[in-house]
Amino acid sequence: MTERIRARDGQTLALHSTGNGPGIVVVHGGGVTIDVYRRLTAALADRFTVHLYNRRGRADAPPRSEPYTVEQEIDDLAAVLEHTGATRVVGHSAGGFIALEGARHLPIDRLALYDAAISVDGCMPSAWLEPARAAARAGDIARGLAITTAGINPQMAAARLPLAVRVAIIRAFLRTPIGRMMGDLLPMTLDETALILAHDGPATRWAGVSAEVLLACGADGPPYYVDMNEALARALPRARALTIPRSGHDAINRAHPRIVDPLVDFFAAPVTPDPAGRS
């Protein structure tokens, strides 16, 4: 089912909902639309009602406001939560950053993050960002995406290939549907990365989040997520870290049971009261 709902700035958001049971809102990552989360939706829909919306500048969403801020992302998430009554949220990659920032202010009871792009004490690599933005500004999307892919995935063997080889690989990738989408969205993805890095800080920055939080990451993904999740788990009052074996950054899109089962267990369990009495 697709509904049109009113955002706080008067724009219209398209809300796509599937399934039965308690609501879960998915905040998608950068460089993609909600289309890549269809497998995840299908895997959760027999237990939950899954709500997806495209973030600004993508597909059926309105354009971003300028200057781009995290507040506009949080306002849209707030509108979706208010309309659906959902208190459970999944955030992936840049969507994880938005969801965690939103959880500081919004009525979220349970928050599951997978490879959330949150910069804790400079843990996220950043030297690649300006060269990638320069390439994108010059219209060389293949070079920009090649620099970005290697910059955020230093664990991959391909990241150690010469840049010219990586660019050639990306040119072929850009001819695929997912490649075209990521190429088209690259400038926005780079803006999101700059925003995330601008909010770098100690893990205690998010210590006021009262939701129960599952901080998941893939063992085959970027290694900095493991350290980041462990730091956040120590700082957040009701959080735990989980590293999922044989899983990369896009594993949540593939919706293998080793990803889905922990999400189902987490969201199906009764919410425990916050011992500090926060709401």
Phi, psi and omega in degrees: 000136177243130177238156173253123181237157184269126174279169185294336179267009178092349177288166182251128176255142174267122181250123182251120187234137181217140170111189182221141177114192181303148184279142172231127176261130178258125175255108190282165182279181179279156176078003183219174171244182180294345183302328183282357180256016182294321179295318178299316179301312181297324182289334182262343194289346178279348180242337187222158168267117185261124181251124178237145174215142175284131176288161188310142176087006184233140169045244185268014178270154175290166179292159174293151168276151178242138001288150181287130180223160176290335181298322179292327176293317180294322178299320179292318176300319179300318180296320179292316178298317181295318183292319186272337187076006181290146176234007179246137185222140169248131176235132181239132175056236179298330175296332176292321175298313180298316182294319180290319175298318179295326182294347175288341187230337189262160181281075179250123180270321182227132183228117176253123180247136174236122183045049181293129183277082181237128182265109180252115178051044175072022185290333182277133177296142185225350185297336182283341193296309183295318174300323178293319180293322179297318179295317180296318179297328180279358180085006180266079185294323180299315179294316180299318181288326177296317178295318181296312183301315179290324182294321183267352179234062183294343182282345184279140178300325181297335180294342181264001177286156175303148183303319181300323179291317180296322178296319179298320178296317181293325178300320176292320179298324181294348177273354177269160179302314181292325178295317178298319179297313181294324177294315179299324185268000185305313180303321178291322178299319180291323175297320178297318179298317178299321179295317179298314181295328178292340179258020175301146178181181177291158180301332181294347175304328183256014184294342180278358179289119184265351179294156166285131189234130171256116182258091184257150173209163180266137180295336180263005180268190179304130187291339182292341177294328180296309180297319180298314181296320179295320178295317179293322180297327178286330187269326182279140187292332184224060184229152172218150181260146179218122174257123187260123184292156175053041183223133176256192186295328182264014184296329179294330177289328181283337172058044172293149179307330180292343172267313187290318185301314176297327177294315179299313180299318182294313184282337181276339182290148177299142177286129179270144181298145174289118182298337178275356178075018180277156178227000000 
